[in-house]
Amino acid sequence: MLKALDYAEQSICFFEEERILSVRQMILSKSKEDRDKALAKLLPHQKNDFVEIFKIMNGLPVTVRLLDPPLHEFLPKSESEINDVAKSLNLSTEEVEVRIGELHEHNPMLGHRGCRLGISFPEIYEMQCRAIFEALIECKNKKLKPIMPEIMIPLVSTEAEIKIMKDLVIRVARQVQDENKAKINFLVGTMIELPRAALKAKDIAKHAEFFSFGTNDLTQTTFGISRDDSGKFLNDYIENKIFDIDPFISIDEGVGDLIEIATLRGKKQNKKIKLGICGEHGGDPKSIHFCSKTGLDYVSCSPYRVPVARLSAAQAELKK
């Protein structure tokens, strides 16, 4: 049965004042040693985040997307921010500015983000996974309802990427289990948000227990259109009947074809795989009916859109 769920961006907490300096230290560090020091400062914050989330969810499944935003979003911009980071790393402001320049990307949404970050700097994802698993142990010790975290690897396009990332998650889980002499249960899955991932879903499903179709990015990468910039010309496309509706509002048939292909190929490889979408399309009635017809298990969307999504999901199920 198709379900409607709300969806929260876990990465937002990194921008909080008390931890953004450590995040910037992590990104701008040139050595693994300095990066590990910054991550050690972030670990308690992340663990507390997950403890609070698990308490609130009270036994319900929790999907955690590992760090995904482009690095440029975290970089210091003002002179005072640059000075603070330089001081914390024992570097000159000039050295920090050079490092910022080295990290500059012309198209950051297609750059060093998602699992690519985890491949380059596995210690970042290791910290996040440790925070999740240590939070699980703490909740278990407090006799709270057990949680089944679903750890989502973002921006995967190849089988090798998800295999490497899943191995990392399992390795950290075993470490935490051994340290605490406690069993940890979890799932590992991925976001399907790139056309190649959709087409190679059969291979990716060998290592994934769930797919979450990231329809915002899948639409961007299928059309080669930036969602942030498309407002300048999409009305022209609608007026000229190129589009019936903004494809960032309702799932386009081409994007839908990719979702259908990935669904069929993923299920062929793994009959038990759980399938859903995350993105603003999850609150659009037409898109929800498409998801139900395609055989997805859930849609997720912003909390304020949940009432409409739940009604549409129920209507879609009744039409089957």
C-alpha positions as CSV (number, residue, x, y, z in Angstrom):
1,M,0.0,0.0,0.0
2,L,1.4,3.4,-1.0
3,K,2.1,5.6,2.1
4,A,2.7,9.3,2.4
5,L,5.5,10.4,4.8
6,D,7.0,13.7,5.8
7,Y,10.7,14.3,4.9
8,A,13.3,16.3,6.7
9,E,16.8,17.4,5.5
10,Q,19.2,15.9,8.1
11,S,22.1,18.0,6.8
12,I,20.6,21.4,7.9
13,C,21.9,20.9,11.5
14,F,25.5,21.4,10.2
15,F,24.8,25.1,9.7
16,E,24.1,25.7,13.4
17,E,26.4,28.3,14.9
18,E,28.0,26.0,17.4
19,R,29.1,23.5,14.8
20,I,29.7,25.3,11.5
21,L,33.3,26.2,12.5
22,S,34.1,22.5,13.0
23,V,32.4,21.7,9.6
24,R,34.6,24.3,8.0
25,Q,37.7,23.0,9.7
26,M,36.8,19.5,8.4
27,I,36.4,20.8,4.8
28,L,39.4,23.1,4.7
29,S,41.8,20.7,6.4
30,K,44.6,19.5,4.2
31,S,45.5,16.5,6.4
32,K,43.5,13.6,7.6
33,E,44.7,14.3,11.1
34,D,43.2,17.8,11.1
35,R,40.0,16.5,9.5
36,D,39.7,13.8,12.2
37,K,40.1,16.4,14.9
38,A,37.2,18.4,13.4
39,L,35.1,15.3,13.1
40,A,35.7,14.4,16.7
41,K,34.1,17.7,17.7
42,L,31.1,17.0,15.4
43,L,30.5,13.5,16.5
44,P,28.8,14.4,19.9
45,H,26.5,16.9,18.1
46,Q,25.5,14.3,15.5
47,K,24.9,11.6,18.1
48,N,22.6,13.9,20.1
49,D,20.8,14.8,16.8
50,F,20.0,11.2,16.2
51,V,19.1,10.4,19.8
52,E,16.5,13.2,19.7
53,I,15.2,12.0,16.3
54,F,14.9,8.4,17.5
55,K,13.0,9.5,20.6
56,I,10.6,11.5,18.5
57,M,10.0,8.7,16.0
58,N,9.2,6.3,18.9
59,G,9.9,3.1,17.1
60,L,9.0,4.1,13.6
61,P,11.6,3.7,10.8
62,V,14.0,6.6,10.2
63,T,15.7,7.3,6.9
64,V,19.0,9.2,7.2
65,R,20.6,10.6,4.1
66,L,24.3,10.9,4.6
67,L,25.9,14.3,4.0
68,D,25.0,15.4,0.5
69,P,25.1,19.2,-0.1
70,P,28.0,20.6,-2.3
71,L,31.0,21.7,-0.2
72,H,30.7,25.3,-1.3
73,E,27.6,25.7,0.8
74,F,29.7,25.3,3.9
75,L,32.7,27.5,3.0
76,P,33.3,30.7,4.9
77,K,32.4,33.8,3.0
78,S,32.9,36.9,5.1
79,E,36.3,38.1,6.3
80,S,35.4,37.3,9.9
81,E,34.4,33.8,9.1
82,I,37.7,33.2,7.1
83,N,39.7,34.7,10.1
84,D,37.9,32.3,12.5
85,V,38.7,29.2,10.4
86,A,42.3,30.3,9.8
87,K,42.9,30.8,13.6
88,S,41.3,27.4,14.4
89,L,43.6,25.7,11.9
90,N,46.7,27.7,12.7
91,L,46.8,28.9,9.2
92,S,47.1,32.4,7.7
93,T,44.0,33.9,6.1
94,E,45.9,33.8,2.8
95,E,46.3,30.0,3.1
96,V,42.6,29.6,3.9
97,E,41.7,31.7,0.9
98,V,43.9,29.6,-1.4
99,R,42.2,26.5,0.0
100,I,38.8,28.0,-0.7
101,G,39.9,28.7,-4.2
102,E,41.0,25.1,-4.6
103,L,37.6,23.8,-3.6
104,H,35.7,26.2,-6.0
105,E,33.5,24.4,-8.5
106,H,31.9,25.8,-11.6
107,N,28.9,23.5,-11.3
108,P,28.7,22.4,-7.6
109,M,25.4,20.5,-7.9
110,L,27.2,18.1,-10.3
111,G,30.5,18.2,-8.4
112,H,32.0,17.0,-5.2
113,R,29.0,16.0,-3.2
114,G,27.0,12.9,-2.1
115,C,28.8,9.6,-2.2
116,R,31.7,11.2,-4.0
117,L,32.5,13.0,-0.8
118,G,32.4,9.7,1.0
119,I,34.8,8.2,-1.5
120,S,37.3,11.0,-1.1
121,F,36.9,11.5,2.6
122,P,35.4,8.3,4.1
123,E,36.0,9.5,7.6
124,I,33.1,11.9,7.2
125,Y,30.6,9.2,6.5
126,E,32.3,7.0,9.2
127,M,31.6,9.8,11.7
128,Q,28.0,10.0,10.7
129,C,27.4,6.3,10.8
130,R,29.1,6.0,14.2
131,A,26.8,8.8,15.5
132,I,23.8,6.9,14.2
133,F,24.8,3.6,15.8
134,E,26.0,5.1,19.1
135,A,22.6,6.9,19.3
136,L,20.9,3.6,18.7
137,I,22.8,2.0,21.6
138,E,22.0,4.9,23.9
139,C,18.3,4.7,23.1
140,K,18.4,1.0,23.7
141,N,20.0,1.5,27.1
142,K,17.3,4.0,27.9
143,K,14.7,1.3,27.1
144,L,13.2,3.4,24.3
145,K,11.3,1.7,21.5
146,P,13.8,0.1,19.0
147,I,14.5,2.0,15.8
148,M,15.4,0.6,12.4
149,P,17.6,3.2,10.8
150,E,17.6,3.2,7.0
151,I,21.0,4.7,5.9
152,M,20.7,6.3,2.5
153,I,23.8,6.8,0.3
154,P,23.3,9.8,-1.9
155,L,24.2,10.5,-5.6
156,V,25.2,7.0,-6.5
157,S,25.6,6.3,-10.2
158,T,27.6,3.0,-10.1
159,E,27.5,-0.4,-8.4
160,A,31.1,0.1,-7.2
161,E,30.1,3.3,-5.3
162,I,27.3,1.8,-3.3
163,K,29.4,-1.4,-2.6
164,I,32.2,0.7,-1.1
165,M,29.8,2.9,0.9
166,K,27.8,-0.1,2.2
167,D,31.0,-1.8,3.2
168,L,31.9,1.3,5.2
169,V,28.6,1.4,7.0
170,I,28.9,-2.3,7.9
171,R,32.4,-1.9,9.1
172,V,31.5,1.0,11.4
173,A,28.4,-0.9,12.7
174,R,30.6,-3.9,13.6
175,Q,33.1,-1.6,15.5
176,V,30.3,-0.1,17.5
177,Q,28.7,-3.5,18.2
178,D,32.0,-4.9,19.4
179,E,32.7,-1.8,21.6
180,N,29.2,-2.0,23.2
181,K,28.6,-5.8,23.0
182,A,25.2,-5.0,21.5
183,K,23.5,-6.0,18.3
184,I,22.6,-3.2,15.8
185,N,19.9,-3.6,13.1
186,F,19.9,-1.3,10.1
187,L,19.2,-1.1,6.4
188,V,21.4,0.4,3.7
189,G,19.9,1.9,0.5
190,T,20.5,4.7,-1.9
191,M,18.9,7.7,-3.7
192,I,18.3,7.1,-7.4
193,E,18.8,10.7,-8.6
194,L,20.9,10.2,-11.7
195,P,19.8,8.7,-15.0
196,R,22.7,6.2,-15.0
197,A,21.6,5.0,-11.6
198,A,18.1,4.4,-12.9
199,L,19.4,2.5,-15.9
200,K,21.8,0.4,-13.9
201,A,19.3,-0.2,-11.1
202,K,19.7,-4.0,-11.3
203,D,23.4,-3.8,-10.5
204,I,22.9,-1.2,-7.7
205,A,20.1,-3.3,-6.2
206,K,22.6,-6.0,-5.4
207,H,23.8,-3.8,-2.5
208,A,20.7,-1.8,-1.7
209,E,17.7,-2.7,0.5
210,F,15.8,0.3,-0.6
211,F,15.7,2.9,-3.4
212,S,14.5,6.4,-2.8
213,F,14.0,8.3,-6.0
214,G,15.4,11.8,-5.6
215,T,13.0,13.3,-8.1
216,N,14.3,16.9,-7.7
217,D,17.8,16.0,-8.9
218,L,16.6,13.3,-11.2
219,T,14.5,15.9,-13.0
220,Q,17.5,18.3,-13.1
221,T,19.9,15.7,-14.5
222,T,17.4,14.2,-17.0
223,F,16.6,17.6,-18.6
224,G,20.0,19.2,-17.9
225,I,18.0,22.1,-16.3
226,S,18.8,23.8,-13.0
227,R,15.8,23.9,-10.8
228,D,17.2,27.2,-9.2
229,D,17.5,28.9,-12.6
230,S,14.6,27.4,-14.6
231,G,12.1,30.0,-13.5
232,K,13.6,32.5,-16.0
233,F,12.3,30.5,-19.0
234,L,9.9,27.7,-17.9
235,N,6.9,30.0,-18.4
236,D,8.0,30.4,-22.0
237,Y,8.1,26.7,-22.4
238,I,4.6,26.3,-20.9
239,E,3.2,29.1,-23.1
240,N,4.7,27.4,-26.2
241,K,3.2,24.1,-25.1
242,I,6.6,22.5,-24.8
243,F,5.7,21.6,-21.2
244,D,2.2,21.1,-20.0
245,I,3.4,21.9,-16.4
246,D,6.6,22.7,-14.6
247,P,8.5,19.3,-14.4
248,F,9.7,20.3,-11.0
249,I,6.1,20.4,-9.8
250,S,4.8,17.2,-11.4
251,I,6.8,14.2,-12.6
252,D,7.6,14.4,-16.3
253,E,6.9,11.3,-18.4
254,G,10.6,11.0,-19.4
255,V,11.6,11.1,-15.7
256,G,8.8,8.7,-15.0
257,D,10.2,6.3,-17.6
258,L,13.4,6.2,-15.7
259,I,11.6,5.5,-12.4
260,E,9.7,2.7,-14.1
261,I,12.9,1.2,-15.5
262,A,14.7,1.4,-12.2
263,T,11.7,-0.1,-10.4
264,L,11.5,-3.1,-12.7
265,R,15.2,-3.7,-12.8
266,G,15.6,-3.2,-9.0
267,K,12.8,-5.6,-8.2
268,K,14.1,-8.2,-10.7
269,Q,17.4,-8.2,-8.7
270,N,15.9,-7.9,-5.2
271,K,12.2,-8.8,-4.8
272,K,12.1,-7.4,-1.3
273,I,13.5,-4.0,-2.1
274,K,11.5,-1.1,-0.7
275,L,10.8,1.8,-3.2
276,G,9.7,5.4,-2.7
277,I,10.4,8.9,-3.8
278,C,11.7,11.9,-1.9
279,G,11.3,15.4,-3.2
280,E,8.6,18.0,-3.8
281,H,6.9,15.7,-6.3
282,G,5.8,13.6,-3.3
283,G,3.2,16.2,-2.5
284,D,1.8,16.4,-6.1
285,P,-1.4,14.4,-6.6
286,K,-0.6,13.5,-10.2
287,S,2.8,12.3,-9.3
288,I,1.4,10.3,-6.3
289,H,-1.0,8.5,-8.7
290,F,2.0,7.7,-11.0
291,C,4.0,6.3,-8.0
292,S,1.0,4.1,-7.0
293,K,0.6,2.8,-10.5
294,T,4.4,2.1,-10.8
295,G,4.4,0.0,-7.6
296,L,6.2,2.3,-5.2
297,D,5.7,1.7,-1.5
298,Y,5.8,5.3,-0.3
299,V,6.1,9.0,-1.2
300,S,7.7,11.6,1.1
301,C,7.3,15.3,1.0
302,S,7.5,18.5,3.1
303,P,5.4,18.3,6.3
304,Y,2.9,21.0,5.2
305,R,2.1,18.9,2.1
306,V,1.4,15.6,4.0
307,P,-2.4,16.1,4.2
308,V,-2.7,16.4,0.4
309,A,-0.3,13.6,-0.1
310,R,-2.1,11.2,2.2
311,L,-5.5,12.0,0.6
312,S,-4.0,11.5,-2.9
313,A,-2.2,8.2,-1.9
314,A,-5.5,6.9,-0.5
315,Q,-7.4,7.9,-3.7
316,A,-4.6,6.3,-5.8
317,E,-4.9,3.0,-3.9
318,L,-8.7,2.9,-4.3
319,K,-8.3,3.2,-8.1
320,K,-6.2,0.0,-8.3
